[in-house]
Amino acid sequence: MIKLLLVALGGALGSVARYSTAGFVQQRNIGVFPVGTLTVNLVGSFLIGILWGIAENSTLSPTIRTFLFVGILGGFTTFSTFSLETLNLLRDGEFKVALVNILLSNVLGIVLAFTGLFIAKYFSA
């Protein structure tokens, strides 16, 4: 029961952070590219890499890991929004922008997760 409450609390915190961050970034963007969603997903990828690197070499409890990874970062990042925005770009004939969104989100997301993991391992060694 405690884990469910922590997931709910973490999800709420992550969702509010996502809404605030994506909105802030998107309002400053000109054009159709969904830079707000890209930003939260890339930041989330980087953070999960760092946190995983720290968690591997620490005594973080499974409950705290669940709160951080499933709750906060699960609420912060948003694959479903990425999918919908990409679908809308394709529907609207923005094929190049959609392809850039797909490539940036996936390739940079993986690169940033790896970079975060590497940084965490480097500083914890």
TORDOTOR-442676 format. One record per residue (C-alpha): residue in one letter; x, z, y; chain; residue number from 1. Coordinates in Angstrom, 1 decimal. Each point is the difference from the previous one (the first is absolute). Example, Ala and Ser with C-alpha at 12.3 -4.5 7.8 and 13.67 -1.06 7.14 Angstrom:
PT  rest    east      up   north  kette   nr
PT     a    12.3     7.8    -4.5      A    1
PT     s     1.4    -0.7     3.4      A    2
! end
This chain:
PT  rest    east      up   north  kette   nr
PT     m     0.0     0.0     0.0      A    1
PT     i     2.9     0.8     2.4      A    2
PT     k     1.5    -3.4    -0.6      A    3
PT     l    -3.3    -1.7     0.9      A    4
PT     l    -0.3     1.9     3.2      A    5
PT     l     3.6    -0.8     0.9      A    6
PT     v    -0.6    -3.7    -0.7      A    7
PT     a    -3.1     0.1     2.2      A    8
PT     l     1.9     1.8     2.8      A    9
PT     g     3.0    -2.3    -0.3      A   10
PT     g    -2.3    -3.1    -0.1      A   11
PT     a    -1.7     1.2     3.1      A   12
PT     l     3.3     0.5     1.9      A   13
PT     g     1.3    -3.3    -1.2      A   14
PT     s    -3.1    -1.9     0.9      A   15
PT     v    -0.1     1.4     3.5      A   16
PT     a     3.7    -0.8     0.4      A   17
PT     r    -0.6    -3.6    -1.3      A   18
PT     y    -3.0    -0.5     2.3      A   19
PT     s     2.0     1.3     3.0      A   20
PT     t     3.2    -1.9    -0.7      A   21
PT     a    -1.6    -3.3    -1.0      A   22
PT     g    -2.3     0.1     3.0      A   23
PT     f     2.8     0.9     2.4      A   24
PT     v     2.2    -2.8    -1.3      A   25
PT     q    -2.8    -2.6    -0.3      A   26
PT     q    -1.1     0.6     3.6      A   27
PT     r     3.4    -1.0     1.3      A   28
PT     n     0.1    -3.2    -2.1      A   29
PT     i    -1.0    -3.4     1.2      A   30
PT     g    -1.3    -2.4    -2.6      A   31
PT     v    -1.7     0.1    -3.3      A   32
PT     f     2.8     1.5    -2.1      A   33
PT     p    -1.0     3.4    -1.4      A   34
PT     v     3.1     1.8     1.2      A   35
PT     g    -1.7     3.4     0.0      A   36
PT     t    -0.7    -0.1    -3.8      A   37
PT     l     3.4    -1.5    -0.6      A   38
PT     t     1.6     2.9     1.9      A   39
PT     v    -1.7     2.8    -1.9      A   40
PT     n     0.7    -1.7    -3.3      A   41
PT     l     3.7    -0.5     0.8      A   42
PT     v     0.4     3.5     1.4      A   43
PT     g    -1.8     1.4    -3.0      A   44
PT     s     2.3    -2.0    -2.4      A   45
PT     f     3.0     1.4     1.8      A   46
PT     l    -1.3     3.6    -0.1      A   47
PT     i    -0.9    -0.2    -3.6      A   48
PT     g     3.5    -1.1    -0.8      A   49
PT     i     1.5     2.9     2.0      A   50
PT     l    -2.4     2.6    -1.4      A   51
PT     w     0.5    -1.2    -3.6      A   52
PT     g     3.8     0.2     0.4      A   53
PT     i    -0.4     3.6     1.3      A   54
PT     a    -2.5     0.9    -2.7      A   55
PT     e     2.3    -1.3    -2.8      A   56
PT     n     2.7     2.5     1.0      A   57
PT     s    -2.1     3.0     1.0      A   58
PT     t    -2.3     2.5    -1.5      A   59
PT     l    -3.2    -1.3     1.7      A   60
PT     s    -2.9     1.0    -2.1      A   61
PT     p    -2.3    -2.6    -1.5      A   62
PT     t    -2.7     1.3     2.3      A   63
PT     i     2.0    -0.6     3.2      A   64
PT     r     1.0    -3.4    -1.4      A   65
PT     t    -3.6    -0.9    -0.5      A   66
PT     f    -0.9     1.2     3.5      A   67
PT     l     2.8    -2.2     1.5      A   68
PT     f    -0.2    -3.1    -2.1      A   69
PT     v    -3.6    -0.3    -1.0      A   70
PT     g    -1.6     1.8     2.9      A   71
PT     i     2.0    -0.7     3.2      A   72
PT     l     1.7    -3.3    -0.9      A   73
PT     g    -3.0    -1.2    -2.0      A   74
PT     g    -2.2     0.6     3.1      A   75
PT     f     2.6    -1.4     2.4      A   76
PT     t     0.7    -3.4    -1.7      A   77
PT     t    -2.7    -2.5    -0.6      A   78
PT     f     0.2    -2.8    -2.5      A   79
PT     s    -3.7    -0.7     0.2      A   80
PT     t     0.2    -0.6     3.8      A   81
PT     f     3.0    -2.2    -0.5      A   82
PT     s    -2.0    -2.0    -2.6      A   83
PT     l    -3.0    -0.4     2.2      A   84
PT     e     2.0    -1.0     3.1      A   85
PT     t     1.9    -2.6    -2.0      A   86
PT     l    -3.2    -1.3    -1.5      A   87
PT     n    -1.4    -0.3     3.6      A   88
PT     l     3.1    -1.9     1.2      A   89
PT     l    -0.4    -2.4    -2.9      A   90
PT     r    -3.7    -0.5     0.7      A   91
PT     d     0.8    -0.7     3.6      A   92
PT     g     2.5    -2.6    -0.9      A   93
PT     e     3.0     2.1     1.1      A   94
PT     f     2.0    -1.0    -3.2      A   95
PT     k     3.5     0.5     1.5      A   96
PT     v    -0.9     3.4     1.5      A   97
PT     a    -1.6     1.1    -3.3      A   98
PT     l     3.1    -1.1    -1.9      A   99
PT     v     2.3     1.9     2.4      A  100
PT     n    -2.2     3.1    -0.4      A  101
PT     i     0.2    -0.2    -3.8      A  102
PT     l     3.8    -0.5     0.0      A  103
PT     l     0.8     2.6     2.6      A  104
PT     s    -2.4     2.7    -1.5      A  105
PT     n     1.3    -0.4    -3.5      A  106
PT     v     3.7    -0.9     0.4      A  107
PT     l     0.7     2.4     2.9      A  108
PT     g    -2.1     2.7    -1.6      A  109
PT     i     2.1    -0.1    -3.1      A  110
PT     v     3.3    -0.2     2.0      A  111
PT     l    -1.1     2.9     2.2      A  112
PT     a    -1.0     2.2    -3.0      A  113
PT     f     3.4    -0.7    -1.6      A  114
PT     t     1.8     0.7     3.4      A  115
PT     g    -1.8     3.3     0.3      A  116
PT     l     0.9     1.0    -3.5      A  117
PT     f     3.6    -1.0     0.6      A  118
PT     i     0.2     2.0     3.2      A  119
PT     a    -1.5     3.1    -1.6      A  120
PT     k     2.4    -0.2    -2.9      A  121
PT     y     3.0    -0.6     2.3      A  122
PT     f    -0.8     3.0     2.2      A  123
PT     s    -0.8     2.3    -2.9      A  124
PT     a     3.2    -0.8    -1.9      A  125
! end
